[in-house]
Amino acid sequence: MAETIEEITINFEEEGILIVKELAKEVLSRGAWTTILFRYQQWDKAKEEYSPDRYTIRRYRKVKGNYSQQSKFNISNREQAEKISAILTTWIKTA
């Protein structure tokens, strides 16, 4: 559990191997409800290498002094990230 937004990470280690490797983190909103966009790589045990970059948007809620994850949306590849970005850009320009 993290007490501050800066402490929140998606790094995850199992049996001495960093399974989820956080590469970047951008805080989209702050407060009791916090939204963070992460860029990360996932360890592929079969290939013994990290995946191409992936992205996830996670929402955290601060309860009793600690942030806990409430929801997440995983963007599984660059193509999907580019589509989301293009659509949002179009919507924003036409709004």
C-alpha positions as CSV (number, residue, x, y, z in Angstrom):
1,M,0.0,0.0,0.0
2,A,1.2,3.5,-0.8
3,E,0.7,6.5,1.4
4,T,1.6,9.0,-1.3
5,I,1.1,9.2,-5.1
6,E,4.8,9.2,-5.6
7,E,5.0,5.7,-3.9
8,I,2.5,4.2,-6.2
9,T,4.1,1.8,-8.6
10,I,3.1,-1.2,-10.8
11,N,6.5,-2.9,-10.5
12,F,5.9,-6.5,-9.5
13,E,8.5,-9.0,-8.6
14,E,8.1,-12.8,-8.3
15,E,10.8,-15.3,-7.4
16,G,13.5,-12.6,-7.9
17,I,12.3,-11.7,-11.4
18,L,10.7,-8.3,-12.1
19,I,7.5,-9.6,-13.8
20,V,6.0,-6.1,-14.4
21,K,8.6,-3.4,-15.1
22,E,7.4,0.2,-14.8
23,L,9.0,2.4,-17.4
24,A,7.2,5.7,-16.9
25,K,4.4,7.2,-14.9
26,E,2.2,10.2,-15.5
27,V,-0.3,11.4,-12.9
28,L,-3.5,12.5,-14.7
29,S,-5.4,13.6,-11.6
30,R,-4.6,14.0,-7.9
31,G,-6.6,13.8,-4.7
32,A,-8.5,11.2,-2.8
33,W,-9.2,9.7,-6.2
34,T,-6.1,9.6,-8.3
35,T,-5.7,8.5,-12.0
36,I,-2.3,7.4,-13.3
37,L,-1.1,6.4,-16.7
38,F,1.8,3.9,-16.7
39,R,4.1,2.6,-19.5
40,Y,5.5,-0.8,-18.7
41,Q,6.8,-4.1,-19.9
42,Q,5.8,-7.6,-18.9
43,W,8.2,-10.5,-18.5
44,D,7.6,-13.3,-21.0
45,K,8.8,-16.5,-19.2
46,A,8.8,-18.6,-22.3
47,K,10.9,-16.2,-24.3
48,E,12.9,-15.0,-21.3
49,E,12.6,-11.4,-22.4
50,Y,10.3,-8.4,-21.8
51,S,7.4,-7.6,-24.0
52,P,7.1,-4.5,-26.1
53,D,5.9,-1.5,-24.3
54,R,2.4,-1.7,-22.9
55,Y,0.2,0.9,-21.2
56,T,-2.3,1.0,-18.4
57,I,-4.6,3.6,-16.8
58,R,-5.2,2.9,-13.1
59,R,-7.5,4.6,-10.7
60,Y,-6.6,4.7,-7.0
61,R,-8.6,5.8,-3.9
62,K,-7.1,7.0,-0.7
63,V,-8.7,5.3,2.3
64,K,-7.4,5.5,5.8
65,G,-4.2,7.1,4.6
66,N,-3.3,4.5,1.9
67,Y,-4.0,4.4,-1.8
68,S,-5.6,1.2,-3.1
69,Q,-6.3,0.4,-6.7
70,Q,-10.0,0.6,-7.6
71,S,-9.9,0.0,-11.4
72,K,-7.6,-0.4,-14.4
73,F,-7.7,-0.4,-18.1
74,N,-4.9,-2.1,-20.0
75,I,-3.8,-0.9,-23.4
76,S,-2.1,-4.0,-24.7
77,N,0.0,-2.7,-27.6
78,R,1.2,0.4,-29.5
79,E,-1.4,0.1,-32.2
80,Q,-4.3,0.3,-29.7
81,A,-2.6,3.2,-27.9
82,E,-2.2,5.1,-31.2
83,K,-5.9,4.5,-32.1
84,I,-7.1,5.8,-28.7
85,S,-4.8,8.8,-29.0
86,A,-6.1,9.6,-32.5
87,I,-9.7,9.3,-31.5
88,L,-9.3,11.5,-28.5
89,T,-7.4,14.1,-30.5
90,T,-10.2,14.2,-33.1
91,W,-12.9,14.5,-30.4
92,I,-11.1,17.3,-28.6
93,K,-10.6,19.3,-31.8
94,T,-14.3,19.0,-32.8
95,A,-15.7,19.7,-29.3
